[in-house]
Amino acid sequence: MQRQDKVSSTDVKAFEKEAAIMVISIVEKLSEKSPLNYCLVRTADAFDPVLMVSSTSLHLRNKMKKLLTHLVSLKIISSTLAEKAMPQYLELLTTLNQDHFENAKAFDHQDCRLDDFFFQKPTLKIPNELKSILKLVLVISHGQASVERGFNTNKSISIVNSSEKSMVSRKIICRKTVYFCQLLS
């Protein structure tokens, strides 16, 4: 349009400036909503087997300490559980570095699952307190409420060997029933 003299060069520059401001605000909003800003997500890599054998124990201990402090502050775990889990985590680090170094170093994030690595290894003994925290970290959500609501609905209406169409129909019936109950009350 500028080549055809339909738009002036000052209008083009103003448009480019507004577009740049828009892109910056979008990126800022995305980074603000990103799960990487959550303490839990940033410190959960304390349970990454590759990092557990390649990073310094001081670095990992600090990450684990932040993770436990955050879980205690959210009242997800008790402070006594956190106090018991910390030495158990340091013991796990020692065990991985001594007895399972090659397995941990070869852990592939694309093909392997953390729960399989930690809970399916018969020789890897994890104490109950640390095991409960590890399970928490592996399953805790960072705000997928819409997905979780779907699980709740599926659980309440699921019947063994139901077809997909039957499941959808049951969901519709459940939603309409809830809607009519709300109208009546």
Contacts in CASP RR format, 6 or more apart in sequence:
PFRMAT RR
TARGET T0000
AUTHOR 0000-0000-0000
METHOD contacts of the structure
MODEL  1
MQRQDKVSSTDVKAFEKEAAIMVISIVEKLSEKSPLNYCLVRTADAFDPV
LMVSSTSLHLRNKMKKLLTHLVSLKIISSTLAEKAMPQYLELLTTLNQDH
FENAKAFDHQDCRLDDFFFQKPTLKIPNELKSILKLVLVISHGQASVERG
FNTNKSISIVNSSEKSMVSRKIICRKTVYFCQLLS
1 7 0 8 1.000
2 8 0 8 1.000
2 9 0 8 1.000
2 12 0 8 1.000
31 37 0 8 1.000
35 41 0 8 1.000
35 142 0 8 1.000
36 42 0 8 1.000
38 142 0 8 1.000
39 66 0 8 1.000
39 67 0 8 1.000
39 70 0 8 1.000
40 67 0 8 1.000
40 70 0 8 1.000
40 71 0 8 1.000
40 137 0 8 1.000
40 140 0 8 1.000
40 142 0 8 1.000
41 142 0 8 1.000
43 63 0 8 1.000
43 64 0 8 1.000
43 66 0 8 1.000
43 67 0 8 1.000
43 70 0 8 1.000
44 67 0 8 1.000
44 137 0 8 1.000
45 51 0 8 1.000
45 63 0 8 1.000
46 52 0 8 1.000
46 60 0 8 1.000
46 63 0 8 1.000
46 64 0 8 1.000
46 67 0 8 1.000
46 89 0 8 1.000
47 114 0 8 1.000
47 118 0 8 1.000
47 134 0 8 1.000
47 137 0 8 1.000
47 138 0 8 1.000
48 107 0 8 1.000
48 114 0 8 1.000
49 96 0 8 1.000
49 103 0 8 1.000
49 104 0 8 1.000
49 105 0 8 1.000
49 107 0 8 1.000
49 114 0 8 1.000
49 117 0 8 1.000
50 104 0 8 1.000
50 105 0 8 1.000
50 107 0 8 1.000
50 109 0 8 1.000
51 60 0 8 1.000
52 60 0 8 1.000
52 92 0 8 1.000
52 93 0 8 1.000
52 96 0 8 1.000
52 97 0 8 1.000
52 104 0 8 1.000
53 96 0 8 1.000
53 97 0 8 1.000
53 101 0 8 1.000
53 104 0 8 1.000
53 105 0 8 1.000
54 105 0 8 1.000
57 90 0 8 1.000
57 93 0 8 1.000
60 89 0 8 1.000
60 93 0 8 1.000
61 86 0 8 1.000
61 89 0 8 1.000
61 90 0 8 1.000
64 86 0 8 1.000
64 89 0 8 1.000
65 86 0 8 1.000
67 137 0 8 1.000
68 77 0 8 1.000
68 82 0 8 1.000
68 85 0 8 1.000
68 86 0 8 1.000
68 133 0 8 1.000
69 82 0 8 1.000
71 77 0 8 1.000
71 82 0 8 1.000
71 133 0 8 1.000
71 136 0 8 1.000
72 78 0 8 1.000
72 79 0 8 1.000
72 82 0 8 1.000
76 136 0 8 1.000
76 140 0 8 1.000
77 132 0 8 1.000
77 133 0 8 1.000
77 136 0 8 1.000
81 129 0 8 1.000
81 132 0 8 1.000
81 133 0 8 1.000
82 133 0 8 1.000
84 127 0 8 1.000
84 129 0 8 1.000
85 129 0 8 1.000
85 130 0 8 1.000
85 133 0 8 1.000
88 126 0 8 1.000
88 127 0 8 1.000
88 129 0 8 1.000
88 130 0 8 1.000
89 130 0 8 1.000
91 127 0 8 1.000
92 126 0 8 1.000
92 130 0 8 1.000
95 124 0 8 1.000
95 125 0 8 1.000
96 104 0 8 1.000
96 124 0 8 1.000
99 123 0 8 1.000
100 121 0 8 1.000
100 123 0 8 1.000
100 124 0 8 1.000
103 117 0 8 1.000
103 121 0 8 1.000
104 117 0 8 1.000
107 117 0 8 1.000
114 138 0 8 1.000
115 138 0 8 1.000
118 124 0 8 1.000
118 126 0 8 1.000
118 131 0 8 1.000
118 134 0 8 1.000
119 126 0 8 1.000
119 131 0 8 1.000
126 134 0 8 1.000
141 148 0 8 1.000
153 171 0 8 1.000
153 174 0 8 1.000
154 167 0 8 1.000
156 174 0 8 1.000
157 167 0 8 1.000
157 170 0 8 1.000
157 171 0 8 1.000
157 174 0 8 1.000
158 167 0 8 1.000
159 166 0 8 1.000
162 170 0 8 1.000
END
